[in-house]
Amino acid sequence: MIVHLMGDRALLLECSPDEVLGYSAAIRGAIDRGELRGIVDIIPAASTVLVKVDVDAREYVPVLSRMNPDEGGILDAGHVDIDAVYDGEDLDDVAAETGLPRDDIVALHTATTYRVAFCGFAPGFAYLTGLDERLAVSRLPSPRTRVPAGSVAIAAGYTAVYPRESPGGWRLIGRSRTVMFDPLRSPAALLGPGSTVRFHAVAELPAVAAPARATGDAMGTPTLRVLRPGALALVQDAGRPGLGAIAVGASGAFDRGAHRLANRLVGNPEDAAALELLGGGVVLQALRDCDLAVTGAEGPVFVNGLAQARNAPLRLRDGDHVEIAAPHAGLRAYVALRGGVEWSRTLGSQSTDSLSGLGPPPLAEGDTVAIGTPAPMPGVDLAPRPPVPAEVEVRVLRGPRWPWFDPASHRDLVSASYVVSARSDRIGVRLEGPPLMRDAAHRYRELPSEGMVRGALQVPPDGLPVLLGPDHPVTGGYPVIAVIVDADLDAAAQAAPGTPVRFRPVG
């Protein structure tokens, strides 16, 4: 087993596929015995285990290096039986590729007890190992744009059930109505690492109501009405960490420092929910007297047409209009209300995850923003924020796949200037500049899916790096050349399209 640093807040344990669940169980056992503290999440993948921590990751290298996968025992998450109708639209293609009749494919698929190796791609999407090698088929050359929820599929030595409608490139051999993921259920994911599964062929499926989309509802006291939401207005708090093992990302505010400051200015706990606004053009109307603060991107703020200060508390009277205009520097503004934005929680958080669809929907014209019960107003934090720089410089540590890239790419990454693409979003900040190319030994090598972290610089085949944001996929198959130091991640939230970005190596 090899321990790689994955930035300064995570480690990637690289091992054989049959040791992944053992290492995961060993780490959990050490946590339960009080031998390991500060572990935020444990995310098994194809041949790695990602361990997220809340202090300097280097402190954990010695103890994790001594881990024994046999000490943890078998990671047992229970057994599930799944009824399926085997009439998938790729069944004939699978028969042609394998040379097996349809009935034999069904017989082989239902003859095995599978085990969940890891979850990824989408919340509740479980990669099941144990597929008969005679059913090993490739993915589709071009993924479908729509795979129905409940589709039973095979590809690359795994089988799975799609938990929700999504794009996908696996071969569809059947369908099920078993609800694989329901955020309103406990546990939300039917399958987790270590679960065992058996499929059963049936002639027809019972009618089952699909789970409601977990967007929740505004709660508390109505306080603001959205007159204009701007480009994108979301509810965000500190996110939902600790659920990576079932492929639920942390999400949360992109600029964490601006989010925390906005809450301090109005006397909220730092992790309270607030509004995250992309760009400007936002107009809100007070439905009652309230206190708010605007932080983040730099630009004008008006109350009833009169200019106001950012990074300071503002008092609104019933009927007042507040406008957050287009920023002249930065990209995202945060609006905190005393009492905190109050929305029903999904898996413990009010954050909107743009990748998974969890959390509140984007705010629309006419929506009401409610708050909880305000705490007594403490001393106000008036500490100014440094200005948003015209060029972003962030520190980077070598990623686990740094050796996959050639020396010229190593030099380009830390010497060239990249530019933020207009195609960037909360999932990833796309960068344009010198392509980062793999060396000859790794040029065509496939990387099994492994856990990802916010701030990772993934490099897709075109060589243009993508800096992963708060809504990034939990696992990914593109190599990570470097990872941004945690303290510098907020700068990515304010990097508007066209902003130059430079990477400074440390450690």
Secondary structure as GFF3:
##gff-version 3
##sequence-region A 1 507
A	DSSP	beta_strand	2	5	.	.	.	ID=ss1
A	DSSP	beta_strand	10	14	.	.	.	ID=ss2
A	DSSP	three_ten_helix	17	19	.	.	.	ID=ss3
A	DSSP	alpha_helix	20	32	.	.	.	ID=ss4
A	DSSP	beta_strand	39	44	.	.	.	ID=ss5
A	DSSP	beta_strand	48	53	.	.	.	ID=ss6
A	DSSP	three_ten_helix	57	60	.	.	.	ID=ss7
A	DSSP	alpha_helix	61	65	.	.	.	ID=ss8
A	DSSP	beta_strand	79	84	.	.	.	ID=ss9
A	DSSP	alpha_helix	91	98	.	.	.	ID=ss10
A	DSSP	alpha_helix	102	110	.	.	.	ID=ss11
A	DSSP	beta_strand	113	119	.	.	.	ID=ss12
A	DSSP	beta_strand	126	129	.	.	.	ID=ss13
A	DSSP	three_ten_helix	133	135	.	.	.	ID=ss14
A	DSSP	beta_strand	144	147	.	.	.	ID=ss15
A	DSSP	beta_strand	151	155	.	.	.	ID=ss16
A	DSSP	beta_strand	158	161	.	.	.	ID=ss17
A	DSSP	beta_strand	166	168	.	.	.	ID=ss18
A	DSSP	beta_strand	171	175	.	.	.	ID=ss19
A	DSSP	beta_strand	196	201	.	.	.	ID=ss20
A	DSSP	beta_strand	221	229	.	.	.	ID=ss21
A	DSSP	beta_strand	232	236	.	.	.	ID=ss22
A	DSSP	three_ten_helix	244	246	.	.	.	ID=ss23
A	DSSP	alpha_helix	256	265	.	.	.	ID=ss24
A	DSSP	beta_strand	274	278	.	.	.	ID=ss25
A	DSSP	beta_strand	282	286	.	.	.	ID=ss26
A	DSSP	beta_strand	290	298	.	.	.	ID=ss27
A	DSSP	beta_strand	301	303	.	.	.	ID=ss28
A	DSSP	beta_strand	306	308	.	.	.	ID=ss29
A	DSSP	beta_strand	313	316	.	.	.	ID=ss30
A	DSSP	beta_strand	321	324	.	.	.	ID=ss31
A	DSSP	beta_strand	329	337	.	.	.	ID=ss32
A	DSSP	beta_strand	368	371	.	.	.	ID=ss33
A	DSSP	beta_strand	392	398	.	.	.	ID=ss34
A	DSSP	three_ten_helix	402	404	.	.	.	ID=ss35
A	DSSP	alpha_helix	407	415	.	.	.	ID=ss36
A	DSSP	beta_strand	418	420	.	.	.	ID=ss37
A	DSSP	beta_strand	428	432	.	.	.	ID=ss38
A	DSSP	beta_strand	450	451	.	.	.	ID=ss39
A	DSSP	beta_strand	456	458	.	.	.	ID=ss40
A	DSSP	beta_strand	466	468	.	.	.	ID=ss41
A	DSSP	beta_strand	475	476	.	.	.	ID=ss42
A	DSSP	beta_strand	480	484	.	.	.	ID=ss43
A	DSSP	three_ten_helix	486	488	.	.	.	ID=ss44
A	DSSP	alpha_helix	490	493	.	.	.	ID=ss45
A	DSSP	beta_strand	500	505	.	.	.	ID=ss46
###
